[in-house]
């Protein structure tokens, strides 16, 4: 599939803001199943200084500074991305009982190593309630992929998608207890659950097809940047991506922007500025299939 994508992050300041510095992760990745054919990140007003690079996990970064007074500021990604369908094929993942042995045999601590994705991370702490929920999803002799899909299905059934119930700072346990939230909440809870049963799990930020194929329902979360989960299923299968918000394997509808342990590693915009007033932020996404 080919997609034309546009993302805008906009900020309005009640009083002039000074000395803004922003780190952006909004440019999609080039992957085996995904290619960025065109892509540009811009700011309005234009930045005083900018620098592009990659972080530890291989995500594209754009850093900008604005060294003058601002009452409004926006960042925009526009581009065209080719995204191929993902075919998980047969379940060749190792059993949960054997997974720990396969992880121990890995001596790499590179960005893609499962070792980075087992322990609690800044936004996903150990939670006994979520651990008990995860264990209740398991059956004897389950494969790793089957276990991950069972957790995703249980979360999908448990949660109500509600954009008003949480915000970007809501802890996973709060969303879990309230049984409502958005893709970020469901992804954080699923990551916590998988780690509790020994499955390395991380966070994926990206875009979701806005216009569904004819005859299919629109997916939840398509109005904003989306989030889903990647989990390591053993040497044979490697990393598999699952969208718990829509209870499905990530496929041609999902365009990947960044990988990380949790949202703190992949936030689309982070930074600092000097201001004495309040501000309002918003963002909009269009993911349009190209005929």
Backbone as CSV, one residue per row, in Angstrom:
resi,resn,N_x,N_y,N_z,CA_x,CA_y,CA_z,C_x,C_y,C_z
1,UNK,0.832,-1.191,0.000,0.000,0.000,0.000,0.875,1.253,0.000
2,UNK,0.413,2.268,-0.726,1.036,3.588,-0.679,0.130,4.531,0.102
3,UNK,0.749,5.324,0.977,-0.015,6.294,1.763,0.629,7.671,1.665
4,UNK,-0.201,8.682,1.490,0.218,10.063,1.694,-0.180,10.445,3.115
5,UNK,0.795,10.896,3.887,0.586,11.133,5.314,0.914,12.577,5.657
6,UNK,0.093,13.156,6.498,0.356,14.493,7.013,0.031,14.515,8.509
7,UNK,0.989,14.942,9.297,0.817,15.114,10.737,1.163,16.548,11.106
8,UNK,0.318,17.182,11.906,0.603,18.525,12.403,0.474,18.551,13.916
9,UNK,1.498,19.042,14.585,1.490,19.298,16.022,1.478,20.811,16.193
10,UNK,0.469,21.339,16.883,0.301,22.792,16.980,0.231,23.233,18.434
11,UNK,0.841,24.390,18.719,0.880,24.938,20.067,0.519,26.427,20.016
12,UNK,-0.362,26.844,20.926,-0.728,28.250,21.083,-0.387,28.673,22.503
13,UNK,0.334,29.797,22.640,0.798,30.263,23.936,0.026,31.505,24.361
14,UNK,-0.466,31.498,25.619,-1.242,32.623,26.126,-0.405,33.886,26.243
15,UNK,0.861,33.714,26.566,1.801,34.828,26.573,3.036,34.395,25.800
16,UNK,3.792,35.331,25.233,4.905,34.948,24.370,5.881,33.996,25.051
17,UNK,6.255,32.950,24.334,7.232,31.978,24.822,8.589,32.288,24.203
18,UNK,9.615,32.045,24.977,10.967,32.357,24.518,11.814,31.085,24.524
19,UNK,12.839,31.088,23.721,13.894,30.067,23.752,13.348,28.645,23.740
20,UNK,12.597,28.308,22.725,12.030,26.968,22.588,13.048,26.000,21.991
21,UNK,13.092,24.792,22.564,13.940,23.721,22.024,13.105,22.447,21.998
22,UNK,13.032,21.783,20.846,12.131,20.639,20.671,12.855,19.486,19.993
23,UNK,12.631,18.269,20.506,13.130,17.050,19.891,11.933,16.288,19.346
24,UNK,11.915,16.053,18.034,10.785,15.430,17.354,11.121,14.013,16.901
25,UNK,10.146,13.126,17.069,10.209,11.780,16.470,8.895,11.579,15.718
26,UNK,8.820,12.134,14.524,7.582,12.060,13.730,7.838,11.603,12.291
27,UNK,9.081,11.320,11.950,9.420,10.843,10.601,9.442,9.319,10.616
28,UNK,8.615,8.645,9.817,8.566,7.181,9.830,9.918,6.533,9.533
29,UNK,10.045,5.290,9.965,11.272,4.513,9.783,11.261,3.796,8.439
30,UNK,12.449,3.518,7.929,12.617,2.584,6.815,12.851,1.203,7.405
31,UNK,12.014,0.251,7.007,12.083,-1.109,7.530,11.987,-2.092,6.375
32,UNK,12.152,-3.389,6.666,12.041,-4.398,5.618,10.689,-4.329,4.925
33,UNK,9.649,-4.025,5.688,8.284,-4.014,5.147,7.774,-2.605,4.894
34,UNK,8.628,-1.602,5.051,8.179,-0.218,4.968,9.280,0.668,4.399
35,UNK,8.909,1.538,3.460,9.879,2.441,2.844,9.308,3.849,2.784
36,UNK,10.101,4.814,3.252,9.711,6.218,3.164,10.179,6.746,1.809
37,UNK,9.233,6.951,0.896,9.574,7.398,-0.452,9.836,8.900,-0.486
38,UNK,9.069,9.648,0.286,9.264,11.092,0.441,8.934,11.433,1.879
39,UNK,9.643,12.388,2.449,9.326,12.768,3.810,10.079,14.007,4.243
40,UNK,9.369,14.952,4.824,10.003,16.177,5.291,9.312,16.641,6.573
41,UNK,10.105,17.156,7.493,9.613,17.722,8.742,9.903,19.216,8.721
42,UNK,8.877,20.030,8.933,9.027,21.477,8.889,8.442,22.102,10.153
43,UNK,8.813,23.349,10.381,8.286,24.114,11.509,7.751,25.440,10.997
44,UNK,6.713,25.936,11.665,6.145,27.245,11.355,5.963,28.009,12.670
45,UNK,6.746,29.072,12.907,7.750,29.652,12.018,8.996,28.763,11.901
46,UNK,9.794,28.983,10.854,11.002,28.176,10.665,11.945,28.277,11.864
47,UNK,12.660,27.184,12.124,13.557,27.125,13.270,14.797,27.987,13.065
48,UNK,15.354,28.441,14.173,16.630,29.158,14.136,17.771,28.187,13.860
49,UNK,17.603,26.938,14.314,18.637,25.904,14.153,17.959,24.553,14.158
50,UNK,18.477,23.618,13.375,17.930,22.261,13.375,19.031,21.255,13.123
51,UNK,18.804,20.049,13.617,19.766,18.968,13.422,19.002,17.649,13.361
52,UNK,19.334,16.808,12.388,18.674,15.513,12.229,19.628,14.392,12.620
53,UNK,19.062,13.298,13.128,19.885,12.171,13.534,19.040,10.958,13.838
54,UNK,19.607,10.016,14.596,18.893,8.830,15.060,19.208,8.620,16.533
55,UNK,18.261,8.007,17.253,18.498,7.709,18.653,19.004,6.278,18.810
56,UNK,19.129,5.817,20.061,19.677,4.488,20.331,18.905,3.391,19.618
57,UNK,17.572,3.530,19.557,16.746,2.486,18.962,16.629,2.605,17.447
58,UNK,17.340,3.553,16.850,17.321,3.708,15.405,16.202,4.567,14.878
59,UNK,15.508,5.281,15.746,14.420,6.158,15.321,14.970,7.475,14.776
60,UNK,14.310,8.016,13.741,14.695,9.315,13.205,14.375,10.407,14.227
61,UNK,15.297,11.333,14.400,15.061,12.483,15.279,15.343,13.781,14.528
62,UNK,14.578,14.804,14.854,14.819,16.154,14.347,14.774,17.087,15.554
63,UNK,15.875,17.772,15.790,15.954,18.708,16.906,15.930,20.132,16.361
64,UNK,15.089,20.982,16.962,14.957,22.363,16.500,14.984,23.323,17.683
65,UNK,15.508,24.516,17.439,15.423,25.587,18.416,14.801,26.813,17.751
66,UNK,14.048,27.580,18.545,13.486,28.856,18.117,13.970,29.908,19.115
67,UNK,14.847,30.761,18.668,15.502,31.729,19.551,14.867,33.108,19.416
68,UNK,13.534,33.135,19.404,12.805,34.388,19.330,11.423,34.176,19.949
69,UNK,10.705,35.249,20.156,9.407,35.194,20.822,8.372,34.470,19.963
70,UNK,7.561,33.624,20.623,6.554,32.813,19.923,5.198,32.947,20.603
71,UNK,4.161,33.123,19.816,2.799,33.005,20.323,2.117,31.759,19.757
72,UNK,2.623,31.274,18.628,2.140,30.041,18.019,3.337,29.293,17.428
73,UNK,3.244,27.967,17.437,4.303,27.144,16.878,3.685,25.836,16.398
74,UNK,4.084,25.388,15.226,3.590,24.103,14.724,4.715,23.355,14.029
75,UNK,4.615,22.042,14.104,5.551,21.142,13.414,4.723,20.230,12.517
76,UNK,5.221,19.977,11.313,4.466,19.186,10.351,5.366,18.146,9.686
77,UNK,4.867,16.922,9.605,5.480,15.902,8.748,4.563,15.673,7.564
78,UNK,5.106,15.713,6.374,4.373,15.324,5.172,5.233,14.342,4.392
79,UNK,4.606,13.297,3.881,5.395,12.336,3.143,4.553,11.253,2.503
80,UNK,5.229,10.413,1.754,4.609,9.247,1.118,5.374,8.010,1.559
81,UNK,4.619,6.999,2.021,5.216,5.791,2.579,4.610,4.570,1.908
82,UNK,5.472,3.631,1.553,5.011,2.324,1.069,5.046,1.353,2.241
83,UNK,3.907,0.700,2.480,3.809,-0.248,3.600,3.297,-1.580,3.079
84,UNK,4.085,-2.632,3.224,3.692,-3.955,2.772,2.906,-4.676,3.858
85,UNK,2.094,-5.620,3.445,1.349,-6.442,4.396,2.327,-7.319,5.169
86,UNK,1.996,-7.589,6.425,2.792,-8.480,7.258,2.089,-9.822,7.352
87,UNK,2.792,-10.863,6.990,2.219,-12.210,7.054,2.953,-12.987,8.134
88,UNK,2.292,-13.164,9.282,2.934,-13.882,10.380,3.120,-15.361,10.046
89,UNK,2.311,-15.873,9.121,2.444,-17.264,8.729,2.130,-18.210,9.878
90,UNK,2.819,-19.345,9.891,2.623,-20.329,10.951,3.195,-19.802,12.257
91,UNK,2.613,-20.240,13.343,3.136,-19.890,14.660,4.350,-20.770,14.952
92,UNK,5.530,-20.202,14.709,6.780,-20.913,14.958,7.472,-20.410,16.213
93,UNK,6.734,-19.680,17.031,7.336,-19.137,18.251,7.598,-20.240,19.262
94,UNK,8.579,-19.992,20.099,8.915,-20.958,21.137,7.839,-20.981,22.210
95,UNK,7.818,-22.021,23.012,6.880,-22.060,24.130,7.337,-21.084,25.206
96,UNK,6.394,-20.661,26.031,6.754,-19.768,27.128,7.784,-20.412,28.047
97,UNK,7.688,-21.710,28.243,8.618,-22.404,29.122,10.051,-22.348,28.606
98,UNK,10.198,-22.284,27.284,11.540,-22.291,26.681,12.056,-20.887,26.367
99,UNK,11.180,-19.882,26.469,11.550,-18.533,26.039,12.711,-17.972,26.856
100,UNK,12.694,-18.154,28.167,13.753,-17.608,29.020,15.122,-18.156,28.621
101,UNK,15.178,-19.435,28.260,16.445,-20.048,27.850,16.957,-19.414,26.561
102,UNK,16.055,-19.139,25.616,16.467,-18.511,24.359,16.948,-17.076,24.597
103,UNK,16.295,-16.365,25.520,16.735,-14.997,25.822,18.115,-15.017,26.467
104,UNK,18.338,-15.930,27.401,19.627,-16.019,28.084,20.770,-16.313,27.126
105,UNK,20.471,-16.991,26.024,21.513,-17.345,25.056,21.951,-16.164,24.202
106,UNK,21.229,-15.052,24.250,21.565,-13.875,23.440,22.576,-13.025,24.199
107,UNK,23.751,-12.805,23.594,24.784,-12.008,24.268,24.871,-10.583,23.738
108,UNK,23.959,-10.208,22.839,23.952,-8.855,22.288,23.141,-7.920,23.177
109,UNK,23.609,-6.680,23.292,22.814,-5.627,23.924,22.585,-4.491,22.928
110,UNK,22.513,-4.844,21.648,22.185,-3.876,20.618,20.755,-3.393,20.757
111,UNK,20.396,-2.435,19.922,19.089,-1.785,20.050,17.928,-2.761,19.932
112,UNK,18.088,-3.835,19.170,17.000,-4.779,18.936,17.028,-5.969,19.891
113,UNK,17.945,-5.974,20.850,18.065,-7.095,21.774,16.857,-7.171,22.699
114,UNK,16.308,-8.356,22.920,15.162,-8.476,23.826,15.490,-8.115,25.271
115,UNK,16.783,-8.101,25.626,17.152,-7.796,27.010,16.659,-6.413,27.454
116,UNK,16.563,-5.455,26.527,16.138,-4.096,26.884,14.652,-4.011,27.226
117,UNK,13.897,-5.058,26.886,12.442,-4.967,26.917,11.782,-5.914,27.919
118,UNK,12.556,-6.381,28.897,12.023,-7.288,29.908,11.764,-6.602,31.248
119,UNK,12.611,-5.664,31.608,12.526,-5.025,32.917,11.534,-3.862,32.898
120,UNK,11.080,-3.409,34.069,10.260,-2.192,34.119,10.989,-1.023,33.471
121,UNK,10.227,-0.130,32.866,10.792,1.048,32.198,10.098,2.288,32.769
122,UNK,10.523,3.497,32.377,10.001,4.705,33.033,8.486,4.809,33.115
123,UNK,7.769,4.383,32.077,6.311,4.520,32.076,5.588,3.198,32.351
124,UNK,6.341,2.109,32.477,5.715,0.788,32.678,6.379,0.098,33.867
125,UNK,5.906,0.389,35.081,6.471,-0.267,36.265,5.887,-1.659,36.480
126,UNK,6.465,-2.372,37.437,5.883,-3.661,37.866,4.551,-3.404,38.550
127,UNK,3.516,-4.134,38.152,2.180,-3.973,38.733,1.601,-5.360,39.034
128,UNK,1.484,-5.728,40.318,0.960,-7.064,40.662,-0.418,-7.353,40.082
129,UNK,-1.299,-6.345,40.003,-2.643,-6.575,39.455,-2.580,-6.949,37.979
130,UNK,-1.718,-6.277,37.243,-1.579,-6.578,35.816,-0.906,-7.931,35.639
131,UNK,0.037,-8.265,36.538,0.687,-9.579,36.479,-0.336,-10.696,36.663
132,UNK,-1.240,-10.534,37.621,-2.271,-11.553,37.850,-3.196,-11.676,36.649
133,UNK,-3.549,-10.539,36.046,-4.374,-10.553,34.835,-3.679,-11.326,33.718
134,UNK,-2.370,-11.075,33.529,-1.630,-11.743,32.459,-1.585,-13.250,32.674
135,UNK,-1.302,-13.658,33.902,-1.228,-15.099,34.187,-2.573,-15.783,33.964
136,UNK,-3.663,-15.065,34.206,-4.998,-15.653,34.015,-5.314,-15.889,32.542
137,UNK,-4.561,-15.245,31.649,-4.785,-15.415,30.200,-4.103,-16.662,29.645
138,UNK,-3.239,-17.291,30.442,-2.392,-18.362,29.928,-3.048,-19.732,30.045
139,UNK,-2.620,-20.622,29.150,-2.992,-22.025,29.190,-1.718,-22.860,29.148
140,UNK,-1.761,-24.105,29.638,-0.550,-24.937,29.639,0.040,-25.107,28.236
141,UNK,1.383,-25.104,28.176,2.127,-25.350,26.939,1.831,-24.325,25.840
142,UNK,1.443,-23.126,26.204,1.143,-22.079,25.233,2.424,-21.614,24.546
143,UNK,2.325,-21.295,23.252,3.446,-20.654,22.582,3.495,-19.180,22.977
144,UNK,4.635,-18.560,22.739,4.792,-17.151,23.095,3.824,-16.277,22.305
145,UNK,3.701,-16.525,20.999,2.788,-15.720,20.190,1.348,-15.912,20.637
146,UNK,0.951,-17.151,20.906,-0.417,-17.407,21.360,-0.694,-16.701,22.684
147,UNK,0.291,-16.675,23.571,0.128,-15.993,24.853,-0.047,-14.497,24.644
148,UNK,0.776,-13.908,23.768,0.672,-12.474,23.500,-0.671,-12.131,22.883
149,UNK,-1.142,-12.969,21.958,-2.436,-12.710,21.334,-3.581,-12.888,22.327
150,UNK,-3.439,-13.809,23.263,-4.474,-13.999,24.278,-4.558,-12.776,25.196
151,UNK,-3.417,-12.200,25.556,-3.410,-10.991,26.379,-4.047,-9.838,25.611
152,UNK,-3.692,-9.683,24.336,-4.270,-8.605,23.527,-5.783,-8.743,23.416
153,UNK,-6.258,-9.957,23.187,-7.705,-10.184,23.045,-8.431,-9.888,24.350
154,UNK,-7.826,-10.272,25.470,-8.459,-10.020,26.765,-8.513,-8.527,27.065
155,UNK,-7.470,-7.800,26.707,-7.476,-6.351,26.912,-8.505,-5.679,26.013
156,UNK,-8.582,-6.129,24.783,-9.560,-5.566,23.846,-10.981,-5.745,24.369
157,UNK,-11.233,-6.897,24.962,-12.562,-7.158,25.516,-12.801,-6.348,26.786
158,UNK,-11.745,-6.149,27.574,-11.874,-5.479,28.866,-12.018,-3.967,28.729
159,UNK,-11.311,-3.375,27.757,-11.217,-1.920,27.647,-12.301,-1.337,26.751
160,UNK,-12.757,-0.152,27.133,-13.572,0.672,26.249,-12.697,1.796,25.714
161,UNK,-12.666,1.958,24.402,-11.877,3.041,23.811,-12.556,4.370,24.130
162,UNK,-11.854,5.223,24.900,-12.447,6.474,25.379,-11.370,7.558,25.419
163,UNK,-11.326,8.443,24.416,-10.297,9.483,24.365,-10.393,10.501,25.499
164,UNK,-11.523,10.537,26.206,-11.684,11.514,27.288,-11.269,10.956,28.647
165,UNK,-10.961,9.675,28.732,-10.734,9.034,30.026,-9.327,9.229,30.570
166,UNK,-8.361,9.450,29.697,-6.966,9.532,30.129,-6.259,10.646,29.370
167,UNK,-5.014,10.914,29.789,-4.153,11.814,29.027,-2.779,11.168,28.907
168,UNK,-1.822,11.893,28.349,-0.510,11.308,28.058,0.254,10.903,29.309
169,UNK,-0.156,11.401,30.485,0.569,11.097,31.719,-0.107,10.017,32.553
170,UNK,-1.233,9.485,32.115,-1.971,8.498,32.905,-1.158,7.217,33.082
171,UNK,-1.067,6.742,34.329,-0.327,5.519,34.618,-1.085,4.301,34.106
172,UNK,-0.383,3.256,33.674,-1.059,2.059,33.165,-2.051,1.456,34.161
173,UNK,-1.709,1.445,35.441,-2.588,0.809,36.418,-3.904,1.571,36.550
174,UNK,-3.883,2.892,36.362,-5.114,3.684,36.435,-6.045,3.311,35.289
175,UNK,-5.497,3.275,34.079,-6.321,2.887,32.924,-6.814,1.450,33.068
176,UNK,-5.960,0.572,33.589,-6.337,-0.833,33.760,-7.507,-0.967,34.725
177,UNK,-7.460,-0.245,35.834,-8.536,-0.330,36.824,-9.836,0.295,36.311
178,UNK,-9.708,1.369,35.526,-10.896,2.053,35.007,-11.472,1.380,33.777
179,UNK,-10.696,0.490,33.162,-11.129,-0.260,31.980,-11.490,0.637,30.803
180,UNK,-10.783,1.715,30.670,-11.041,2.612,29.548,-9.788,3.448,29.287
181,UNK,-9.677,3.900,28.039,-8.528,4.695,27.659,-8.335,4.651,26.154
182,UNK,-7.126,4.976,25.721,-6.805,5.018,24.296,-5.673,4.045,24.002
183,UNK,-5.173,4.102,22.774,-4.173,3.129,22.336,-2.914,3.168,23.198
184,UNK,-2.504,4.356,23.651,-1.322,4.444,24.511,-1.531,3.660,25.800
185,UNK,-2.714,3.801,26.394,-3.004,3.105,27.643,-3.023,1.595,27.438
186,UNK,-3.716,1.141,26.400,-3.806,-0.298,26.161,-2.445,-0.896,25.830
187,UNK,-1.630,-0.136,25.100,-0.292,-0.629,24.774,0.577,-0.722,26.020
188,UNK,0.529,0.291,26.885,1.312,0.233,28.121,0.873,-0.919,29.012
189,UNK,-0.431,-1.142,29.127,-0.908,-2.250,29.946,-0.468,-3.580,29.345
190,UNK,-0.554,-3.716,28.027,-0.138,-4.965,27.401,1.358,-5.192,27.576
191,UNK,2.156,-4.144,27.440,3.598,-4.276,27.652,3.881,-4.762,29.068
192,UNK,3.218,-4.141,30.048,3.399,-4.563,31.439,3.012,-6.026,31.615
193,UNK,1.880,-6.422,31.036,1.394,-7.797,31.176,2.365,-8.802,30.566
194,UNK,2.859,-8.517,29.385,3.770,-9.451,28.725,5.086,-9.578,29.486
195,UNK,5.612,-8.467,29.949,6.861,-8.534,30.709,6.690,-9.365,31.982
196,UNK,5.517,-9.277,32.598,5.264,-10.017,33.835,5.298,-11.529,33.614
197,UNK,5.012,-11.976,32.391,5.048,-13.419,32.120,6.284,-13.799,31.304
198,UNK,7.268,-12.892,31.287,8.562,-13.223,30.703,8.715,-12.955,29.227
199,UNK,7.783,-12.225,28.610,7.872,-11.931,27.179,8.422,-10.509,26.994
200,UNK,9.567,-10.353,26.325,10.075,-9.002,26.057,9.069,-8.226,25.206
201,UNK,8.764,-7.007,25.629,7.733,-6.231,24.933,8.109,-4.760,24.913
202,UNK,7.810,-4.105,23.788,8.101,-2.685,23.632,6.958,-1.955,22.966
203,UNK,7.130,-0.647,22.846,6.101,0.273,22.374,6.414,0.683,20.938
204,UNK,5.390,0.748,20.108,5.529,1.221,18.737,4.619,2.426,18.546
205,UNK,5.177,3.534,18.070,4.338,4.679,17.705,4.252,4.740,16.194
206,UNK,3.129,5.238,15.700,2.988,5.308,14.253,1.664,5.902,13.829
207,UNK,1.300,5.604,12.600,0.056,6.092,12.017,-0.818,4.910,11.629
208,UNK,-2.110,5.158,11.617,-3.073,4.133,11.250,-3.923,4.654,10.101
209,UNK,-4.133,3.806,9.126,-4.909,4.178,7.948,-6.217,4.863,8.349
210,UNK,-6.445,6.064,7.830,-7.621,6.843,8.189,-8.866,6.364,7.444
211,UNK,-8.721,6.035,6.190,-9.856,5.615,5.361,-9.803,4.098,5.207
212,UNK,-10.790,3.361,5.742,-10.742,1.897,5.675,-11.067,1.394,4.276
213,UNK,-10.620,0.182,3.952,-11.025,-0.425,2.682,-12.537,-0.543,2.610
214,UNK,-13.079,-0.542,1.395,-14.522,-0.606,1.193,-15.109,-1.832,1.894
215,UNK,-16.167,-1.601,2.654,-16.839,-2.686,3.334,-16.281,-3.027,4.695
216,UNK,-15.175,-2.362,5.112,-14.591,-2.642,6.419,-14.817,-1.463,7.366
217,UNK,-14.886,-1.770,8.666,-15.086,-0.727,9.654,-13.800,0.062,9.889
218,UNK,-13.993,1.315,10.270,-12.856,2.172,10.579,-12.221,1.710,11.893
219,UNK,-10.891,1.659,11.924,-10.186,1.196,13.108,-10.169,2.277,14.175
220,UNK,-10.172,1.855,15.448,-10.089,2.800,16.556,-8.702,3.449,16.571
221,UNK,-8.671,4.763,16.830,-7.403,5.468,16.977,-6.860,6.080,15.716
222,UNK,-7.639,6.090,14.654,-7.122,6.573,13.368,-7.070,8.092,13.267
223,UNK,-7.653,8.803,14.217,-7.668,10.264,14.142,-6.388,10.909,14.669
224,UNK,-5.522,10.131,15.281,-4.323,10.670,15.913,-3.168,9.710,15.660
225,UNK,-1.982,10.050,16.163,-0.909,9.074,16.114,-1.349,7.852,16.906
226,UNK,-0.979,6.685,16.429,-1.440,5.434,17.022,-0.289,4.770,17.770
227,UNK,-0.622,3.775,18.585,0.385,3.008,19.317,-0.012,1.551,19.342
228,UNK,0.991,0.692,19.283,0.754,-0.734,19.422,1.995,-1.363,20.057
229,UNK,2.073,-2.681,20.075,3.082,-3.392,20.864,3.899,-4.314,19.973
230,UNK,5.187,-4.389,20.251,6.031,-5.413,19.618,6.538,-6.336,20.714
231,UNK,6.529,-7.633,20.433,6.989,-8.593,21.434,7.918,-9.610,20.770
232,UNK,8.911,-10.052,21.529,9.910,-10.983,21.003,9.437,-12.396,21.283
233,UNK,9.289,-13.189,20.207,8.666,-14.514,20.307,9.651,-15.656,20.123
234,UNK,10.943,-15.390,20.311,11.948,-16.431,20.165,12.758,-16.270,18.894
235,UNK,13.827,-17.077,18.772,14.746,-16.944,17.630,14.048,-17.142,16.294
236,UNK,13.137,-18.074,16.227,12.534,-18.424,14.942,11.665,-17.295,14.387
237,UNK,10.855,-16.666,15.235,9.923,-15.636,14.779,10.425,-14.225,15.015
238,UNK,11.263,-14.036,16.017,11.760,-12.693,16.311,10.654,-11.784,16.838
239,UNK,10.676,-10.522,16.373,9.719,-9.523,16.849,8.417,-9.571,16.042
240,UNK,7.301,-9.620,16.754,5.973,-9.605,16.164,5.215,-8.407,16.735
241,UNK,4.445,-7.699,15.905,3.723,-6.511,16.352,2.219,-6.802,16.433
242,UNK,1.630,-6.411,17.568,0.214,-6.661,17.845,-0.437,-5.355,18.279
243,UNK,-1.612,-5.080,17.743,-2.382,-3.883,18.072,-3.516,-4.282,19.013
244,UNK,-3.345,-4.083,20.347,-4.408,-4.501,21.264,-5.664,-3.645,21.177
245,UNK,-5.539,-2.401,20.730,-6.705,-1.535,20.603,-7.707,-2.111,19.619
246,UNK,-7.200,-2.759,18.557,-8.062,-3.331,17.531,-7.990,-4.854,17.480
247,UNK,-7.266,-5.465,18.441,-7.148,-6.919,18.553,-6.750,-7.550,17.225
248,UNK,-5.572,-7.150,16.737,-5.101,-7.644,15.451,-3.580,-7.554,15.381
249,UNK,-3.004,-8.360,14.516,-1.596,-8.180,14.189,-1.443,-6.897,13.390
250,UNK,-0.387,-6.143,13.657,-0.131,-4.946,12.866,0.144,-5.354,11.424
251,UNK,-0.486,-4.639,10.499,-0.349,-5.002,9.092,-0.199,-3.793,8.213
252,UNK,-0.734,-3.876,7.008,-0.555,-2.814,6.020,-1.247,-1.516,6.416
253,UNK,-2.161,-1.558,7.385,-2.809,-0.339,7.870,-1.932,0.438,8.851
254,UNK,-0.851,-0.180,9.332,-0.014,0.407,10.375,1.316,0.899,9.785
255,UNK,1.596,2.183,9.943,2.846,2.782,9.471,3.694,3.117,10.695
256,UNK,4.859,2.506,10.807,5.704,2.648,11.986,6.516,3.933,11.945
257,UNK,6.509,4.655,13.069,7.366,5.835,13.230,8.554,5.512,14.124
258,UNK,8.306,4.938,15.312,9.400,4.742,16.262,9.157,3.530,17.148
259,UNK,10.282,2.904,17.600,10.276,1.817,18.562,10.877,2.311,19.881
260,UNK,10.421,1.755,20.999,11.033,2.066,22.280,10.511,1.142,23.357
261,UNK,11.002,1.356,24.591,10.524,0.540,25.715,9.106,0.935,26.110
262,UNK,8.812,2.241,26.055,7.480,2.750,26.337,7.380,4.133,25.698
263,UNK,6.289,4.844,26.002,6.048,6.138,25.360,7.178,7.132,25.590
264,UNK,7.840,7.051,26.731,8.902,8.015,27.037,10.047,7.951,26.030
265,UNK,10.246,6.813,25.382,11.311,6.678,24.384,10.902,7.184,23.006
266,UNK,9.599,7.337,22.755,9.142,7.614,21.385,8.199,8.812,21.287
267,UNK,8.074,9.598,22.356,7.154,10.736,22.325,7.383,11.571,21.074
268,UNK,6.335,11.942,20.341,6.530,12.675,19.087,7.214,14.022,19.264
269,UNK,7.009,14.665,20.414,7.658,15.962,20.655,7.997,16.077,22.129
270,UNK,9.262,16.396,22.394,9.713,16.664,23.759,10.584,17.909,23.705
271,UNK,10.593,18.667,24.785,11.441,19.841,24.757,11.238,20.747,25.938
272,UNK,11.707,21.967,25.790,11.595,22.956,26.853,11.442,24.330,26.232
273,UNK,10.843,25.237,26.993,10.728,26.614,26.557,10.561,27.491,27.790
274,UNK,10.831,28.766,27.628,10.683,29.719,28.713,9.417,30.524,28.492
275,UNK,8.463,30.371,29.426,7.192,31.076,29.287,6.568,31.283,30.661
276,UNK,5.709,32.267,30.778,5.031,32.547,32.042,3.545,32.261,31.961
277,UNK,3.080,31.778,30.827,1.655,31.581,30.643,1.294,30.161,30.293
278,UNK,-0.003,29.928,30.177,-0.498,28.603,29.791,-0.369,28.414,28.283
279,UNK,-0.550,27.175,27.839,-0.544,26.930,26.404,-1.556,25.837,26.081
280,UNK,-1.982,25.806,24.837,-2.915,24.811,24.334,-2.238,24.081,23.177
281,UNK,-2.352,22.768,23.169,-1.731,21.989,22.097,-2.780,21.110,21.425
282,UNK,-2.487,20.706,20.210,-3.365,19.814,19.473,-2.617,19.181,18.324
283,UNK,-3.176,18.097,17.797,-2.541,17.516,16.617,-3.584,16.847,15.740
284,UNK,-3.248,16.773,14.471,-4.131,16.163,13.497,-3.354,15.267,12.560
285,UNK,-3.994,14.177,12.111,-3.344,13.199,11.249,-4.240,12.876,10.071
286,UNK,-3.654,12.807,8.888,-4.315,12.281,7.710,-3.457,11.197,7.102
287,UNK,-3.997,10.001,6.952,-3.317,8.890,6.285,-4.210,8.468,5.127
288,UNK,-3.842,8.874,3.936,-4.713,8.713,2.784,-4.113,7.687,1.813
289,UNK,-4.811,6.592,1.533,-4.310,5.621,0.549,-4.190,6.254,-0.826
290,UNK,-3.126,5.898,-1.538,-2.899,6.406,-2.892,-3.358,5.342,-3.874
291,UNK,-4.280,5.686,-4.753,-4.792,4.722,-5.732,-3.695,4.334,-6.720
